[in-house]
Amino acid sequence: MLDQLLEDTTAGDPITGAKWTRKTIHQLSRELRRKGLRVGRNTVRRLLKAKRYALRGNRKRLTKESAPQRDRQMRYMARQRRTFQKAGKPVMSGDAKKRELIGNFKNAGRTWRQRTITVLETDFLSDAKGKALSDGIYDPTHNAGDVVIGVSHETAEFAVAAIRAWWMDVGQQAYPGQQHLLIQADDGGANDSRSWLWKAALQTLADEFELTITVTHFPAGASKWNPVEHRLFCFISLNWAGQPLASYETILKFIRTTHTDTGLRCQARLDRTQYETGLKITRKERATINLKPHRIFPNWNYTIEPHSVAHTK
């Protein structure tokens, strides 16, 4: 009888054999009683477990699309990273973290404390003191992170400003005399490989420091392999878990105190610049970008040289 009730509402995993049902224990026991069986919820629960049913949530594993030649691109990125590191050249991976609201809002996670922190029931933007946009940079060679907290919009200009701040304060000291930087970034948002605003901002950076910049992008659906995600952002989230992000100083403090047993250390800075949205790059401005696409997947891999290099060739 129970099998008949479950027949049209059962889902399962064909590999492990585990099953689950969209009907609740209460609904199943009620249906069985309607059919004349005297059975309670505990009995139904026991019978379901005996049949290998379980309460299960959703698991994020599927991607919206699988980019063609994704594995080949990932191998190419790994080779580029090893080549730069072997030569002592700077390598960084970068990405933006989800927006955080500033104020007395609930933050996921729990902490050991004697009293529960009381926060607002809702997390409306109108109740926030502001919003925090995090752009992170992770240096895999030195196991070091650098995060810029913005207050306006996630734009290409903001993303490159974070790289500029890192290069001025950290990169030039960590890699003295090196003038070739490898950036490994996601392929979307402010650092989209198709964005001419992103490339134009990188050209400005290259010209300012006479810096050759090579960029390789993670293909669609592969951003979880970006080192900045699992070697930097995840530890920052753990550090402030269960703590309301009441102010910008609170966020900066949690980032600066993030560290691991393997040696990760983080820096953080606040960028109060109001970045404009809706900007466009003209064809004339595109033509001034000293862009050198790579032979392998040129849309994902390219080098931007400073104009000073182009003039000397």
N, C-alpha and C positions, 0 to 999 in steps of 0.2 A: 504493500500500500504506500509506504513512504517513497519507494522508488518511483512509483507512478506520479506522485506529487512533484518530485524533483525533475522528472524527465524533461519538461519544457523550460526549466529555469536553471539548468546546470551548466556551468562553464568549467574549464579545466586546463591543465598543462599536459600536453600529449607526451612530454618527455619524462617528467617526474611522476605523472599519474595523480598528482594532487588535484582535488576538485573543490569547488565552492558553489554556493547557491545564492540566488538573488532574493530568496524568501527568508524571512526571519524565523527564529525558533518559535516565537509566539504565533506567527501565521501558520506554520506547519502543524503545531500541536492543535490549533483551533480547527484546521481542516480535517485532521485525523479524528477529532471528537465528533465533527459533523458527520463523518462516515461511520460512526458507531464505535470507535475504538477509545477506550478509556486510557489516555496516555497524557502524561505531564511534560512540561518543558525540559526537565532534567533528563527524562528518558529519551526524548527526541535529540537532545544534545549528545547523549552517549551514543545513540545509534549513528548520528552523523559522523562522529569521530571514528567510529568503527569502520565506516565506509570511506574514510580518508578525506572527509570534507574539512575545511578550515576557514576561519575568518581571515580574509586577506585584503590588503589595500592595493593601490595602484603602484606599479614600479616603472620609473622612467628609464626606458631602454631604447625605445623606437625613435628614429629621427624622421623629420618631415620629408627629407629627401637625402639620398646618398649621392654625394658628388662623384662624378666619374673620375677614375684614376686617383681616388683619395689616398690609397696606400702608397702609391708611387710618390705623391706629393709629401706625405709624412716622412718617407725615407729620405727624400731630397732635403727636407728641412733639417732632419737629424744630421745629414752629412754636412750641410752648411754650418750648423752649430758646432760640430766637432772641428771643422776646418778653422773656424774663427778662434775657437778656444785654444787649439794647438798652436796657433800663431800668436797667441796673447792678445787678440783683438777683443773689443767689448761686444758682448751679446746680451740682449735684454728681451724679455717677453712682456707684452703689455696688454691690458684689457681694462674695461670699465666694469665696476661692480654695480649691483642694483641700487637704485636711489633709496636713501634712508630719510625718514622724516625726523626733524629735530623737535623734541618736546617730550613730555611725560607720557610716552606711548609704550604699549606692551612690546617687548622684544623677545623673540622665540628663545627657548632654553630655560634652564633652571640653575640656581646657585645655592650654595650652603649659606644660610642666614637664619637668625632667630625670628625675624618677622618678615612677612610677605610685603613686597613693595606694591603699593597701591598706585595704579595708573589709570588713565582715562579709559572709559568704556569703548570709545570709538577712536579711529585713527584718521579723521578727516584732515585733508590738506589745510582747510581753513583754521584748524586748531594748532597747526604747526608753527613753530618759530622760524622755520626755514626748511630747506631741503639740502641734503648732502650728496653730491655726486662724486664717487670715488674713482679715480683713474690710477691703477696700480702698475708699477714697474718692478719686475723681478729679475735679478742678476743671478743666473744659475752658477756662474763661476765662483762667486763669492758668497752664495746663499744669502743674499741681502735683498730686502724689499724697500721700496720707496713709494709712498702713496700721496697723491695730491687730492685734497678735498675741495671741490668746486661748489659754488653757491647759485649758479645760474642754469646753464644748459650744457648737455653733452654734445659738443661740436668737435669738428676736426681741429679747429684752432686750440680748443681746450686740451685735447689729447696730445698735440704736439707741444703745447706749453709745458705739460707735465714732463715730457721727454727732455725739453730744453732745461728745465729746472734741475732734473736729475743729472744731465750732462755737465752743467755748470758746477753743481755742488758735490757731485760724487764721481761721475764718469771720468772726467779729466784727471782727477787725482788717483783713481783706481787703475786707470790705463794711461799712464803718462806717455806722451809722444805718439799715441795711436790716433789715426785720422780716418778709420773705417769702422763703422758701427753696423751691427746686424740687429734688426728689429724683427721679432717674430710675433705676429698679432693675429687676432681673429679676423674673419672676413665679413664684417658687418658693423653697423653703427657708425661711430665717428671715424673709425679706421677701415672703412670699407675699401676693398681693392679697386672698386669702380669709381671711388670718390676723387674727383679732381681737386676738391677743397683740401683733402688729406694730403695729396701729392704736392699741391702748391705750398702748403704749410711746411712740409718736409723740405722742399726746395729752399724756402726762406731760412730754415734751420741749417741746411747744408752750406748755404752761402755765408751765413753769419760766422760759422766756426771753421769754414773750409773743410767740411766733414763729408766724406763719402758715406752714403746711407744705403744699405741693402735691406730690402724688406721681403719677407716670406710670410704668406698668409696661411692659416689653418683653413682647410676646406670646410664646407658646410657640414654640420653634424659632428665636427671633431674638436670643438672648442674646449671640451672637458679634458683634453690632453694638453691644453696650454698650461705650462708650468706655473704661470701666475695664479691659476685657479687652485690647483691642489698643493702648491707649496707656499702660497702667501695668503690669498683671500680666505681659504678655509680656516686657517689658524687665527686670523683676525676675527672671524665670525665666532669661533670658539671662545676667544678672549672676552668678547663683550656679550656672550650669550646670557639672556635673562636680565640684562642691565638696560634700563631706559637710556636712550641717547638724548640726554636733556639739553645738550649744547654742543657747539662745534669743538670747544675745548675738551669735552668729554670724549668725543670721537677721536680727536688727535691723541689724547692720553692713552686710550685703549690700543690704538695702532702702534704708538711708540713703545708700549710695554709688551707687545707681542713678540715672543721668542720661543724657540724650541730647543730640545736637548741636542739636536743635530747642529745647532749654531745659528739658526735664522735670527736676524735682527732687522728691525724696521725703522724707517724714518717716515715722518708725516709733516705735511705743510698745508696751509690754507690758502686758496686762491680766490680772492673776492672779486675778481674781474667779471664784468657782465658781458658774456659772449653773445654775439648776435646770431640769430638763426635765419634761414632762408637766403643765405648768400649764394651767389652764382659765380662761376669761373667762365670768362669769355674764351672764345677760340684763340684770340691773340695771347691771352694769359697762359693758356694750355701750351701754346707753341714755345713759350719761354722755359718750360720745365725740362730740365736736362735729364730726361728719362731714358734708361737703358733696360729694356725688357730682357729677361733671361731666355735662353733657348728652351728650357723646360718649363712648361706652363707659364708663359709670359704674363698672363693676367694675374697670376698669384705671386710671381717672383720678378722683382725688378730692382734696379739700382738707380739712385738719384745722385748725380755728381754735382759738386759746386761749380758755378760758372767759371771760377778761377781756374779749375782744372781743364775745362773745355777750351779756354782761351790759350792755354799753354801747349795744347796738342797741335 
